[in-house]
């Protein structure tokens, strides 16, 4: 069973100025765009990766 997570990793610190990864949540542009259509398993894969990378970050 997947852990209980917020609906989205978004922390309203949105910036992809230097590459394709959001500075706030750690998701790629494609992941942000497709988030609402992803199933729970797909979202959990993203959650695990971004948490391992130290995201979400509120102060970037």
C-alpha distance matrix in Angstrom:
0.0 3.8 6.6 9.1 11.8 15.3 16.2 18.0 18.9 22.5 24.7 27.9 29.4 29.8 31.9 32.0 35.7 35.7 33.1 30.3 27.7 27.5 28.7 26.5 23.0 23.3 22.5 25.0 27.3 25.7 22.1 23.6 25.5 22.7 19.9 20.4 20.2 17.1 14.0 10.5 10.1 13.6 13.3 10.5 13.0 15.7 14.1 13.7 17.3 18.9 17.5 18.8 22.1 22.5 21.8 21.9 25.4 27.3 30.7 31.5
3.8 0.0 3.8 6.5 8.5 12.0 13.1 14.5 15.1 18.8 21.0 24.2 25.6 26.0 28.1 28.3 32.0 32.1 29.6 26.8 24.1 23.7 24.9 22.8 19.2 19.6 18.8 21.6 23.9 22.5 18.8 20.2 22.3 19.8 16.8 17.6 17.9 14.7 12.1 8.4 8.2 11.2 10.1 7.2 10.1 12.3 10.4 10.4 14.1 15.3 14.1 15.8 18.8 19.1 18.1 18.1 21.8 23.7 27.0 27.8
6.6 3.8 0.0 3.8 6.1 9.9 11.9 13.3 13.6 17.2 18.9 22.3 23.7 24.6 26.9 27.6 31.1 31.4 29.3 26.8 23.7 22.8 23.6 21.0 17.8 18.7 18.5 21.7 24.0 23.2 19.5 20.2 22.8 20.8 17.4 18.4 19.3 16.4 14.4 10.6 11.0 13.4 11.3 8.5 11.6 12.9 10.0 10.2 14.0 14.5 12.5 14.7 17.6 17.3 16.3 16.1 19.4 21.1 24.4 25.6
9.1 6.5 3.8 0.0 3.8 7.0 9.2 11.3 12.2 15.5 17.0 20.3 22.2 23.3 26.0 27.0 30.6 31.3 29.4 26.8 23.8 22.4 23.1 20.1 17.1 18.7 18.5 21.8 23.7 23.1 19.3 19.4 21.9 20.1 16.5 16.9 18.4 16.1 14.3 10.7 12.4 14.3 11.6 9.9 13.5 13.9 10.9 12.3 15.7 15.4 13.7 16.5 18.9 18.1 16.4 15.5 18.8 19.8 23.4 24.9
11.8 8.5 6.1 3.8 0.0 3.8 6.4 7.8 8.4 11.7 13.3 16.6 18.5 19.5 22.2 23.4 26.9 27.8 26.0 23.5 20.4 18.7 19.5 16.5 13.4 15.3 15.1 18.5 20.3 20.1 16.3 16.0 18.8 17.5 13.7 14.5 16.5 14.4 13.5 10.3 12.1 13.1 9.7 8.7 12.1 11.6 8.5 10.7 13.7 12.7 11.4 14.7 16.5 15.5 13.3 12.1 15.5 16.5 20.1 21.5
15.3 12.0 9.9 7.0 3.8 0.0 3.8 5.4 6.7 9.1 10.6 13.6 15.9 17.0 20.1 21.7 25.2 26.5 25.0 22.5 19.5 17.3 18.1 14.8 12.1 14.8 14.5 17.9 19.1 19.2 15.7 14.5 17.2 16.4 12.6 13.0 15.8 14.4 14.2 11.8 14.2 14.5 10.8 11.0 14.2 12.8 10.0 13.1 15.3 13.5 12.8 16.4 17.5 16.1 13.3 11.4 14.3 14.6 18.4 19.9
16.2 13.1 11.9 9.2 6.4 3.8 0.0 3.8 7.1 8.8 11.3 13.4 16.1 16.4 19.6 20.9 24.5 26.1 24.4 21.5 19.0 16.9 18.4 15.3 12.5 15.0 13.9 16.8 17.4 17.1 13.7 12.4 14.4 13.5 9.7 9.5 12.4 11.6 11.8 10.2 13.2 13.0 9.6 11.0 14.1 12.5 10.8 14.3 16.1 14.5 14.7 18.3 19.1 18.2 15.0 13.0 16.1 16.3 20.1 21.2
18.0 14.5 13.3 11.3 7.8 5.4 3.8 0.0 3.8 5.4 8.5 10.6 12.9 12.9 15.9 17.2 20.8 22.3 20.6 17.9 15.3 13.1 14.7 11.8 8.9 11.4 10.3 13.3 14.0 14.2 10.9 9.3 11.9 11.6 8.0 9.0 12.2 11.2 12.4 11.3 13.6 12.4 8.8 10.6 12.9 10.4 9.1 12.8 13.9 11.8 12.6 16.1 16.3 15.5 12.1 10.1 13.1 13.6 17.2 17.9
18.9 15.1 13.6 12.2 8.4 6.7 7.1 3.8 0.0 3.8 6.4 9.3 10.6 11.1 13.8 15.1 18.6 19.8 18.3 16.1 12.9 10.7 11.6 8.6 5.6 8.3 8.3 11.8 13.2 14.1 10.8 9.4 12.9 13.1 9.9 12.0 14.8 13.4 14.7 13.3 14.8 13.3 9.7 10.8 12.3 9.4 7.5 11.0 11.6 8.8 9.6 13.1 12.9 11.9 8.3 6.3 9.5 10.5 14.0 14.6
22.5 18.8 17.2 15.5 11.7 9.1 8.8 5.4 3.8 0.0 3.8 5.7 7.5 7.9 11.1 13.0 16.3 18.2 17.2 15.1 12.3 9.2 10.2 6.9 5.3 8.8 8.8 11.7 12.2 13.9 11.3 8.7 11.9 13.2 10.5 12.3 15.6 15.0 16.9 16.1 17.8 16.0 12.6 14.2 15.5 12.2 11.1 14.5 14.4 11.3 12.5 15.9 14.8 13.6 9.8 7.3 9.2 9.3 12.6 13.0
24.7 21.0 18.9 17.0 13.3 10.6 11.3 8.5 6.4 3.8 0.0 3.8 5.5 7.7 11.0 13.7 16.4 18.4 18.1 16.8 13.7 10.3 9.8 6.1 6.3 10.1 11.3 14.3 14.8 17.0 14.7 12.1 15.3 16.9 14.3 15.9 19.3 18.7 20.5 19.4 21.1 19.5 15.9 17.1 18.4 15.1 13.4 16.4 16.3 12.8 13.3 16.7 15.4 13.2 9.7 6.8 7.3 6.0 9.4 10.6
27.9 24.2 22.3 20.3 16.6 13.6 13.4 10.6 9.3 5.7 3.8 0.0 3.8 5.6 9.3 12.5 14.8 17.4 17.5 16.4 14.0 10.2 10.0 7.0 8.3 11.8 12.5 14.7 14.3 16.9 15.3 12.1 14.7 17.0 15.0 16.3 19.8 19.9 22.2 21.6 23.5 21.5 18.2 19.9 21.0 17.5 16.4 19.6 19.0 15.5 16.6 19.8 18.0 16.1 12.7 10.0 9.7 7.9 10.3 11.0
29.4 25.6 23.7 22.2 18.5 15.9 16.1 12.9 10.6 7.5 5.5 3.8 0.0 3.8 6.5 10.0 11.8 14.2 14.8 14.4 11.9 8.1 6.9 4.7 7.5 10.3 11.8 13.7 13.6 16.8 15.6 12.8 15.6 18.2 16.6 18.5 21.7 21.5 23.9 23.4 24.7 22.4 19.3 20.8 21.3 17.6 16.8 19.5 18.3 14.7 16.0 18.7 16.3 14.5 11.4 9.3 7.9 6.6 7.8 7.6
29.8 26.0 24.6 23.3 19.5 17.0 16.4 12.9 11.1 7.9 7.7 5.6 3.8 0.0 3.8 6.9 9.3 12.0 12.2 11.4 9.6 5.9 6.4 5.6 7.7 9.6 10.1 11.1 10.4 13.7 13.2 10.3 12.7 15.7 14.7 16.9 19.8 19.8 22.7 22.7 23.9 21.2 18.5 20.4 20.6 16.8 16.8 19.6 18.0 14.7 16.8 19.2 16.7 15.7 12.5 10.8 10.3 9.9 11.0 9.7
31.9 28.1 26.9 26.0 22.2 20.1 19.6 15.9 13.8 11.1 11.0 9.3 6.5 3.8 0.0 3.8 5.5 8.3 9.1 9.1 7.9 5.2 5.4 7.0 9.3 9.8 10.5 10.6 9.9 13.6 13.8 11.5 13.7 16.9 16.6 19.1 21.6 21.5 24.5 24.8 25.5 22.5 20.2 22.1 21.6 17.8 18.3 20.6 18.4 15.3 17.8 19.6 16.6 16.0 13.4 12.5 11.6 11.8 12.0 9.5
32.0 28.3 27.6 27.0 23.4 21.7 20.9 17.2 15.1 13.0 13.7 12.5 10.0 6.9 3.8 0.0 3.8 5.7 5.5 5.6 5.5 4.8 6.4 9.1 10.4 9.6 9.7 8.5 7.7 11.5 12.4 11.0 12.8 15.9 16.3 19.2 21.0 20.8 24.0 24.6 24.8 21.5 19.8 21.8 20.7 17.0 18.2 20.2 17.6 15.0 18.0 19.3 16.1 16.5 14.2 13.9 13.6 14.7 14.8 11.8
35.7 32.0 31.1 30.6 26.9 25.2 24.5 20.8 18.6 16.3 16.4 14.8 11.8 9.3 5.5 3.8 0.0 3.8 5.9 7.9 8.6 8.3 8.5 11.6 13.6 12.8 13.3 12.0 11.1 14.8 16.1 14.7 16.2 19.4 20.0 22.8 24.6 24.5 27.8 28.4 28.5 25.2 23.6 25.4 24.2 20.6 21.7 23.5 20.7 18.1 21.0 22.0 18.5 18.7 16.9 16.7 15.7 16.5 15.7 12.4
35.7 32.1 31.4 31.3 27.8 26.5 26.1 22.3 19.8 18.2 18.4 17.4 14.2 12.0 8.3 5.7 3.8 0.0 3.8 7.2 8.2 9.2 9.2 12.9 14.6 12.8 13.6 12.0 12.0 15.4 16.7 16.1 17.8 20.6 21.3 24.4 25.9 25.3 28.5 29.0 28.7 25.3 24.0 25.5 23.8 20.4 21.7 23.0 19.7 17.6 20.5 20.8 17.2 18.0 16.8 17.3 16.3 17.8 16.8 13.2
33.1 29.6 29.3 29.4 26.0 25.0 24.4 20.6 18.3 17.2 18.1 17.5 14.8 12.2 9.1 5.5 5.9 3.8 0.0 3.8 5.6 8.0 9.3 12.7 13.4 11.0 11.1 8.9 9.2 12.2 13.7 13.8 15.3 17.7 18.7 22.0 23.1 22.3 25.5 26.1 25.6 22.1 21.1 22.8 20.7 17.5 19.3 20.5 17.2 15.5 18.8 19.0 15.6 17.1 15.7 16.5 16.3 18.3 18.1 14.6
30.3 26.8 26.8 26.8 23.5 22.5 21.5 17.9 16.1 15.1 16.8 16.4 14.4 11.4 9.1 5.6 7.9 7.2 3.8 0.0 3.8 6.7 9.4 12.1 11.8 9.4 8.4 5.4 5.6 8.4 10.0 10.4 11.8 14.0 15.1 18.5 19.4 18.6 21.8 22.7 22.3 18.7 17.9 19.8 17.9 14.6 16.8 18.3 15.2 13.8 17.4 17.9 15.0 16.7 14.8 15.4 16.0 18.1 18.6 15.6
27.7 24.1 23.7 23.8 20.4 19.5 19.0 15.3 12.9 12.3 13.7 14.0 11.9 9.6 7.9 5.5 8.6 8.2 5.6 3.8 0.0 3.8 6.3 8.8 8.3 5.7 5.6 4.4 6.3 9.2 9.3 9.4 12.0 13.9 14.0 17.5 18.9 17.7 20.6 20.9 20.5 17.3 15.9 17.4 15.7 12.3 13.8 15.4 12.4 10.4 13.8 14.6 11.7 13.0 11.0 11.6 12.4 14.7 15.5 12.7
27.5 23.7 22.8 22.4 18.7 17.3 16.9 13.1 10.7 9.2 10.3 10.2 8.1 5.9 5.2 4.8 8.3 9.2 8.0 6.7 3.8 0.0 3.8 5.5 5.8 5.0 5.6 6.2 7.1 10.4 9.8 8.6 11.6 13.9 13.3 16.5 18.6 17.8 20.6 20.6 20.9 17.9 15.8 17.4 16.6 12.8 13.6 15.7 13.3 10.5 13.4 15.1 12.2 12.4 9.7 9.4 9.8 11.6 12.6 10.3
28.7 24.9 23.6 23.1 19.5 18.1 18.4 14.7 11.6 10.2 9.8 10.0 6.9 6.4 5.4 6.4 8.5 9.2 9.3 9.4 6.3 3.8 0.0 3.8 6.1 5.8 8.3 9.6 10.9 14.2 13.4 12.1 15.2 17.5 16.5 19.6 21.9 20.9 23.4 23.0 23.2 20.5 18.1 19.2 18.5 14.8 14.8 16.5 14.2 10.9 13.1 14.6 11.4 10.8 8.5 8.3 7.3 9.1 9.3 6.6
26.5 22.8 21.0 20.1 16.5 14.8 15.3 11.8 8.6 6.9 6.1 7.0 4.7 5.6 7.0 9.1 11.6 12.9 12.7 12.1 8.8 5.5 3.8 0.0 3.8 5.9 8.4 10.8 11.9 14.9 13.3 11.5 14.9 16.9 15.2 17.9 20.6 19.6 21.9 21.1 21.8 19.5 16.6 17.6 17.6 14.0 13.2 15.4 14.0 10.3 11.8 14.2 11.7 10.2 7.1 5.7 5.0 6.1 7.7 6.6
23.0 19.2 17.8 17.1 13.4 12.1 12.5 8.9 5.6 5.3 6.3 8.3 7.5 7.7 9.3 10.4 13.6 14.6 13.4 11.8 8.3 5.8 6.1 3.8 0.0 3.8 5.6 8.9 10.6 12.8 10.5 9.2 12.9 14.2 12.2 15.1 17.6 16.2 18.3 17.4 18.0 15.8 12.8 13.8 14.0 10.3 9.5 12.1 10.9 7.4 9.2 12.0 10.1 9.2 5.6 4.2 6.2 8.2 10.7 10.0
23.3 19.6 18.7 18.7 15.3 14.8 15.0 11.4 8.3 8.8 10.1 11.8 10.3 9.6 9.8 9.6 12.8 12.8 11.0 9.4 5.7 5.0 5.8 5.9 3.8 0.0 3.8 6.6 9.4 11.5 9.5 9.5 13.1 14.2 12.8 16.2 18.1 16.3 18.5 17.8 17.6 15.0 12.8 13.6 12.6 9.0 9.2 11.0 8.7 5.6 8.5 10.2 7.8 8.3 5.6 6.3 8.1 11.0 12.6 11.0
22.5 18.8 18.5 18.5 15.1 14.5 13.9 10.3 8.3 8.8 11.3 12.5 11.8 10.1 10.5 9.7 13.3 13.6 11.1 8.4 5.6 5.6 8.3 8.4 5.6 3.8 0.0 3.8 6.5 7.9 5.7 6.2 9.6 10.5 9.5 13.1 14.7 13.0 15.6 15.5 15.4 12.4 10.5 12.1 11.1 7.4 8.8 11.1 9.0 7.0 10.4 12.2 10.5 11.6 8.8 9.0 11.3 13.8 15.8 14.2
25.0 21.6 21.7 21.8 18.5 17.9 16.8 13.3 11.8 11.7 14.3 14.7 13.7 11.1 10.6 8.5 12.0 12.0 8.9 5.4 4.4 6.2 9.6 10.8 8.9 6.6 3.8 0.0 3.8 5.3 5.1 6.3 8.6 9.9 10.3 13.9 14.8 13.6 16.6 17.3 16.9 13.4 12.4 14.5 12.9 9.5 11.9 13.8 11.2 10.0 13.7 14.8 12.8 14.5 12.1 12.5 14.4 16.7 18.3 16.1
27.3 23.9 24.0 23.7 20.3 19.1 17.4 14.0 13.2 12.2 14.8 14.3 13.6 10.4 9.9 7.7 11.1 12.0 9.2 5.6 6.3 7.1 10.9 11.9 10.6 9.4 6.5 3.8 0.0 3.8 5.5 5.2 6.2 8.6 9.9 13.0 14.1 13.8 17.3 18.6 18.8 15.2 14.2 16.9 15.7 12.4 14.7 17.1 14.8 13.4 17.0 18.4 16.3 17.7 14.9 14.7 16.3 17.9 19.5 17.3
25.7 22.5 23.2 23.1 20.1 19.2 17.1 14.2 14.1 13.9 17.0 16.9 16.8 13.7 13.6 11.5 14.8 15.4 12.2 8.4 9.2 10.4 14.2 14.9 12.8 11.5 7.9 5.3 3.8 0.0 3.8 5.4 5.0 6.0 8.3 11.3 11.4 11.1 14.6 16.5 16.4 12.7 12.5 15.5 14.1 11.4 14.4 16.7 14.7 14.2 17.8 19.1 17.7 19.4 16.8 16.7 18.8 20.7 22.6 20.7
22.1 18.8 19.5 19.3 16.3 15.7 13.7 10.9 10.8 11.3 14.7 15.3 15.6 13.2 13.8 12.4 16.1 16.7 13.7 10.0 9.3 9.8 13.4 13.3 10.5 9.5 5.7 5.1 5.5 3.8 0.0 3.8 5.4 5.2 5.6 9.2 9.8 8.7 11.9 13.2 13.3 9.7 8.9 11.9 10.9 8.0 10.8 13.4 11.9 11.3 14.6 16.4 15.4 16.9 14.1 13.9 16.6 18.6 20.9 19.5
23.6 20.2 20.2 19.4 16.0 14.5 12.4 9.3 9.4 8.7 12.1 12.1 12.8 10.3 11.5 11.0 14.7 16.1 13.8 10.4 9.4 8.6 12.1 11.5 9.2 9.5 6.2 6.3 5.2 5.4 3.8 0.0 3.8 5.6 5.3 8.3 10.2 10.1 13.4 14.5 15.5 12.3 10.5 13.7 13.6 10.3 12.0 15.2 14.0 12.4 15.5 17.8 16.5 17.2 14.0 13.0 15.3 16.6 19.0 17.8
25.5 22.3 22.8 21.9 18.8 17.2 14.4 11.9 12.9 11.9 15.3 14.7 15.6 12.7 13.7 12.8 16.2 17.8 15.3 11.8 12.0 11.6 15.2 14.9 12.9 13.1 9.6 8.6 6.2 5.0 5.4 3.8 0.0 3.8 5.8 7.7 8.8 9.9 13.6 15.6 16.7 13.4 12.4 16.0 15.8 13.0 15.2 18.3 17.1 16.0 19.1 21.3 20.1 21.0 17.8 16.8 19.0 20.0 22.4 21.1
22.7 19.8 20.8 20.1 17.5 16.4 13.5 11.6 13.1 13.2 16.9 17.0 18.2 15.7 16.9 15.9 19.4 20.6 17.7 14.0 13.9 13.9 17.5 16.9 14.2 14.2 10.5 9.9 8.6 6.0 5.2 5.6 3.8 0.0 3.8 5.7 5.5 6.3 10.1 12.5 13.5 10.3 9.9 13.7 13.6 11.5 13.9 16.9 16.2 15.8 18.7 20.8 20.2 21.5 18.4 17.7 20.4 21.8 24.4 23.3
19.9 16.8 17.4 16.5 13.7 12.6 9.7 8.0 9.9 10.5 14.3 15.0 16.6 14.7 16.6 16.3 20.0 21.3 18.7 15.1 14.0 13.3 16.5 15.2 12.2 12.8 9.5 10.3 9.9 8.3 5.6 5.3 5.8 3.8 0.0 3.8 5.5 5.2 8.5 10.0 11.6 8.9 7.3 11.0 11.8 9.6 11.2 14.5 14.5 13.8 16.2 18.7 18.5 19.3 16.1 15.1 18.1 19.4 22.4 21.8
20.4 17.6 18.4 16.9 14.5 13.0 9.5 9.0 12.0 12.3 15.9 16.3 18.5 16.9 19.1 19.2 22.8 24.4 22.0 18.5 17.5 16.5 19.6 17.9 15.1 16.2 13.1 13.9 13.0 11.3 9.2 8.3 7.7 5.7 3.8 0.0 3.8 5.7 8.3 10.2 12.7 10.8 9.4 13.0 14.5 12.9 14.0 17.4 17.9 17.1 19.2 22.0 22.0 22.5 19.2 17.8 20.8 21.5 24.7 24.5
20.2 17.9 19.3 18.4 16.5 15.8 12.4 12.2 14.8 15.6 19.3 19.8 21.7 19.8 21.6 21.0 24.6 25.9 23.1 19.4 18.9 18.6 21.9 20.6 17.6 18.1 14.7 14.8 14.1 11.4 9.8 10.2 8.8 5.5 5.5 3.8 0.0 3.8 6.5 9.7 11.6 9.6 9.6 13.2 14.2 13.3 15.1 18.1 18.5 18.5 20.7 23.1 23.3 24.3 21.3 20.4 23.5 24.6 27.8 27.3
17.1 14.7 16.4 16.1 14.4 14.4 11.6 11.2 13.4 15.0 18.7 19.9 21.5 19.8 21.5 20.8 24.5 25.3 22.3 18.6 17.7 17.8 20.9 19.6 16.2 16.3 13.0 13.6 13.8 11.1 8.7 10.1 9.9 6.3 5.2 5.7 3.8 0.0 3.8 6.7 8.0 5.8 6.2 9.7 10.5 10.1 12.1 14.7 15.3 15.7 17.9 19.9 20.5 21.8 19.1 18.5 22.0 23.6 26.7 26.2
14.0 12.1 14.4 14.3 13.5 14.2 11.8 12.4 14.7 16.9 20.5 22.2 23.9 22.7 24.5 24.0 27.8 28.5 25.5 21.8 20.6 20.6 23.4 21.9 18.3 18.5 15.6 16.6 17.3 14.6 11.9 13.4 13.6 10.1 8.5 8.3 6.5 3.8 0.0 3.8 5.6 5.4 6.3 8.7 10.2 11.0 12.3 14.5 15.9 16.8 18.3 20.3 21.6 22.8 20.4 19.9 23.6 25.2 28.5 28.3
10.5 8.4 10.6 10.7 10.3 11.8 10.2 11.3 13.3 16.1 19.4 21.6 23.4 22.7 24.8 24.6 28.4 29.0 26.1 22.7 20.9 20.6 23.0 21.1 17.4 17.8 15.5 17.3 18.6 16.5 13.2 14.5 15.6 12.5 10.0 10.2 9.7 6.7 3.8 0.0 3.8 5.5 5.1 6.1 8.7 10.0 10.2 12.2 14.4 15.3 16.0 18.2 19.9 20.8 18.7 18.2 22.0 23.7 27.1 27.3
10.1 8.2 11.0 12.4 12.1 14.2 13.2 13.6 14.8 17.8 21.1 23.5 24.7 23.9 25.5 24.8 28.5 28.7 25.6 22.3 20.5 20.9 23.2 21.8 18.0 17.6 15.4 16.9 18.8 16.4 13.3 15.5 16.7 13.5 11.6 12.7 11.6 8.0 5.6 3.8 0.0 3.8 5.4 5.1 6.4 8.8 9.7 10.6 12.6 14.4 15.3 16.7 18.7 20.2 18.6 18.7 22.5 24.7 27.9 27.7
13.6 11.2 13.4 14.3 13.1 14.5 13.0 12.4 13.3 16.0 19.5 21.5 22.4 21.2 22.5 21.5 25.2 25.3 22.1 18.7 17.3 17.9 20.5 19.5 15.8 15.0 12.4 13.4 15.2 12.7 9.7 12.3 13.4 10.3 8.9 10.8 9.6 5.8 5.4 5.5 3.8 0.0 3.8 5.4 5.3 6.6 8.8 10.2 11.1 12.7 14.5 15.8 17.1 18.9 17.0 17.2 20.9 23.2 26.2 25.6
13.3 10.1 11.3 11.6 9.7 10.8 9.6 8.8 9.7 12.6 15.9 18.2 19.3 18.5 20.2 19.8 23.6 24.0 21.1 17.9 15.9 15.8 18.1 16.6 12.8 12.8 10.5 12.4 14.2 12.5 8.9 10.5 12.4 9.9 7.3 9.4 9.6 6.2 6.3 5.1 5.4 3.8 0.0 3.8 5.4 5.1 6.1 8.7 10.0 10.6 12.1 14.2 15.4 16.5 14.2 14.0 17.7 19.8 23.0 22.7
10.5 7.2 8.5 9.9 8.7 11.0 11.0 10.6 10.8 14.2 17.1 19.9 20.8 20.4 22.1 21.8 25.4 25.5 22.8 19.8 17.4 17.4 19.2 17.6 13.8 13.6 12.1 14.5 16.9 15.5 11.9 13.7 16.0 13.7 11.0 13.0 13.2 9.7 8.7 6.1 5.1 5.4 3.8 0.0 3.8 5.3 4.8 6.1 8.6 9.9 10.3 12.1 14.2 15.3 13.7 14.0 17.7 20.1 23.2 23.2
13.0 10.1 11.6 13.5 12.1 14.2 14.1 12.9 12.3 15.5 18.4 21.0 21.3 20.6 21.6 20.7 24.2 23.8 20.7 17.9 15.7 16.6 18.5 17.6 14.0 12.6 11.1 12.9 15.7 14.1 10.9 13.6 15.8 13.6 11.8 14.5 14.2 10.5 10.2 8.7 6.4 5.3 5.4 3.8 0.0 3.8 5.5 5.3 6.4 8.8 10.1 10.9 12.6 14.6 13.5 14.5 18.1 20.9 23.6 23.0
15.7 12.3 12.9 13.9 11.6 12.8 12.5 10.4 9.4 12.2 15.1 17.5 17.6 16.8 17.8 17.0 20.6 20.4 17.5 14.6 12.3 12.8 14.8 14.0 10.3 9.0 7.4 9.5 12.4 11.4 8.0 10.3 13.0 11.5 9.6 12.9 13.3 10.1 11.0 10.0 8.8 6.6 5.1 5.3 3.8 0.0 3.8 5.5 5.2 6.2 8.5 9.9 10.7 12.5 10.7 11.4 14.9 17.7 20.4 19.6
14.1 10.4 10.0 10.9 8.5 10.0 10.8 9.1 7.5 11.1 13.4 16.4 16.8 16.8 18.3 18.2 21.7 21.7 19.3 16.8 13.8 13.6 14.8 13.2 9.5 9.2 8.8 11.9 14.7 14.4 10.8 12.0 15.2 13.9 11.2 14.0 15.1 12.1 12.3 10.2 9.7 8.8 6.1 4.8 5.5 3.8 0.0 3.8 5.5 5.3 6.0 8.4 9.9 10.7 8.9 9.3 13.0 15.7 18.6 18.5
13.7 10.4 10.2 12.3 10.7 13.1 14.3 12.8 11.0 14.5 16.4 19.6 19.5 19.6 20.6 20.2 23.5 23.0 20.5 18.3 15.4 15.7 16.5 15.4 12.1 11.0 11.1 13.8 17.1 16.7 13.4 15.2 18.3 16.9 14.5 17.4 18.1 14.7 14.5 12.2 10.6 10.2 8.7 6.1 5.3 5.5 3.8 0.0 3.8 5.7 5.3 6.1 8.7 10.2 9.8 11.1 14.5 17.6 20.2 19.9
17.3 14.1 14.0 15.7 13.7 15.3 16.1 13.9 11.6 14.4 16.3 19.0 18.3 18.0 18.4 17.6 20.7 19.7 17.2 15.2 12.4 13.3 14.2 14.0 10.9 8.7 9.0 11.2 14.8 14.7 11.9 14.0 17.1 16.2 14.5 17.9 18.5 15.3 15.9 14.4 12.6 11.1 10.0 8.6 6.4 5.2 5.5 3.8 0.0 3.8 5.5 5.2 6.3 8.9 8.7 10.7 13.7 17.1 19.1 18.2
18.9 15.3 14.5 15.4 12.7 13.5 14.5 11.8 8.8 11.3 12.8 15.5 14.7 14.7 15.3 15.0 18.1 17.6 15.5 13.8 10.4 10.5 10.9 10.3 7.4 5.6 7.0 10.0 13.4 14.2 11.3 12.4 16.0 15.8 13.8 17.1 18.5 15.7 16.8 15.3 14.4 12.7 10.6 9.9 8.8 6.2 5.3 5.7 3.8 0.0 3.8 5.4 5.0 6.4 5.1 7.0 9.9 13.3 15.4 14.6
17.5 14.1 12.5 13.7 11.4 12.8 14.7 12.6 9.6 12.5 13.3 16.6 16.0 16.8 17.8 18.0 21.0 20.5 18.8 17.4 13.8 13.4 13.1 11.8 9.2 8.5 10.4 13.7 17.0 17.8 14.6 15.5 19.1 18.7 16.2 19.2 20.7 17.9 18.3 16.0 15.3 14.5 12.1 10.3 10.1 8.5 6.0 5.3 5.5 3.8 0.0 3.8 5.3 5.1 5.1 6.9 9.8 13.0 15.3 15.2
18.8 15.8 14.7 16.5 14.7 16.4 18.3 16.1 13.1 15.9 16.7 19.8 18.7 19.2 19.6 19.3 22.0 20.8 19.0 17.9 14.6 15.1 14.6 14.2 12.0 10.2 12.2 14.8 18.4 19.1 16.4 17.8 21.3 20.8 18.7 22.0 23.1 19.9 20.3 18.2 16.7 15.8 14.2 12.1 10.9 9.9 8.4 6.1 5.2 5.4 3.8 0.0 3.8 5.5 7.4 10.0 12.1 15.7 17.3 16.7
22.1 18.8 17.6 18.9 16.5 17.5 19.1 16.3 12.9 14.8 15.4 18.0 16.3 16.7 16.6 16.1 18.5 17.2 15.6 15.0 11.7 12.2 11.4 11.7 10.1 7.8 10.5 12.8 16.3 17.7 15.4 16.5 20.1 20.2 18.5 22.0 23.3 20.5 21.6 19.9 18.7 17.1 15.4 14.2 12.6 10.7 9.9 8.7 6.3 5.0 5.3 3.8 0.0 3.8 5.8 8.7 10.1 13.9 14.9 13.7
22.5 19.1 17.3 18.1 15.5 16.1 18.2 15.5 11.9 13.6 13.2 16.1 14.5 15.7 16.0 16.5 18.7 18.0 17.1 16.7 13.0 12.4 10.8 10.2 9.2 8.3 11.6 14.5 17.7 19.4 16.9 17.2 21.0 21.5 19.3 22.5 24.3 21.8 22.8 20.8 20.2 18.9 16.5 15.3 14.6 12.5 10.7 10.2 8.9 6.4 5.1 5.5 3.8 0.0 3.8 6.5 7.2 10.8 11.9 11.5
21.8 18.1 16.3 16.4 13.3 13.3 15.0 12.1 8.3 9.8 9.7 12.7 11.4 12.5 13.4 14.2 16.9 16.8 15.7 14.8 11.0 9.7 8.5 7.1 5.6 5.6 8.8 12.1 14.9 16.8 14.1 14.0 17.8 18.4 16.1 19.2 21.3 19.1 20.4 18.7 18.6 17.0 14.2 13.7 13.5 10.7 8.9 9.8 8.7 5.1 5.1 7.4 5.8 3.8 0.0 3.0 5.0 8.6 10.5 10.2
21.9 18.1 16.1 15.5 12.1 11.4 13.0 10.1 6.3 7.3 6.8 10.0 9.3 10.8 12.5 13.9 16.7 17.3 16.5 15.4 11.6 9.4 8.3 5.7 4.2 6.3 9.0 12.5 14.7 16.7 13.9 13.0 16.8 17.7 15.1 17.8 20.4 18.5 19.9 18.2 18.7 17.2 14.0 14.0 14.5 11.4 9.3 11.1 10.7 7.0 6.9 10.0 8.7 6.5 3.0 0.0 3.8 6.5 9.3 9.7
25.4 21.8 19.4 18.8 15.5 14.3 16.1 13.1 9.5 9.2 7.3 9.7 7.9 10.3 11.6 13.6 15.7 16.3 16.3 16.0 12.4 9.8 7.3 5.0 6.2 8.1 11.3 14.4 16.3 18.8 16.6 15.3 19.0 20.4 18.1 20.8 23.5 22.0 23.6 22.0 22.5 20.9 17.7 17.7 18.1 14.9 13.0 14.5 13.7 9.9 9.8 12.1 10.1 7.2 5.0 3.8 0.0 3.8 5.6 6.2
27.3 23.7 21.1 19.8 16.5 14.6 16.3 13.6 10.5 9.3 6.0 7.9 6.6 9.9 11.8 14.7 16.5 17.8 18.3 18.1 14.7 11.6 9.1 6.1 8.2 11.0 13.8 16.7 17.9 20.7 18.6 16.6 20.0 21.8 19.4 21.5 24.6 23.6 25.2 23.7 24.7 23.2 19.8 20.1 20.9 17.7 15.7 17.6 17.1 13.3 13.0 15.7 13.9 10.8 8.6 6.5 3.8 0.0 3.8 6.2
30.7 27.0 24.4 23.4 20.1 18.4 20.1 17.2 14.0 12.6 9.4 10.3 7.8 11.0 12.0 14.8 15.7 16.8 18.1 18.6 15.5 12.6 9.3 7.7 10.7 12.6 15.8 18.3 19.5 22.6 20.9 19.0 22.4 24.4 22.4 24.7 27.8 26.7 28.5 27.1 27.9 26.2 23.0 23.2 23.6 20.4 18.6 20.2 19.1 15.4 15.3 17.3 14.9 11.9 10.5 9.3 5.6 3.8 0.0 3.8
31.5 27.8 25.6 24.9 21.5 19.9 21.2 17.9 14.6 13.0 10.6 11.0 7.6 9.7 9.5 11.8 12.4 13.2 14.6 15.6 12.7 10.3 6.6 6.6 10.0 11.0 14.2 16.1 17.3 20.7 19.5 17.8 21.1 23.3 21.8 24.5 27.3 26.2 28.3 27.3 27.7 25.6 22.7 23.2 23.0 19.6 18.5 19.9 18.2 14.6 15.2 16.7 13.7 11.5 10.2 9.7 6.2 6.2 3.8 0.0
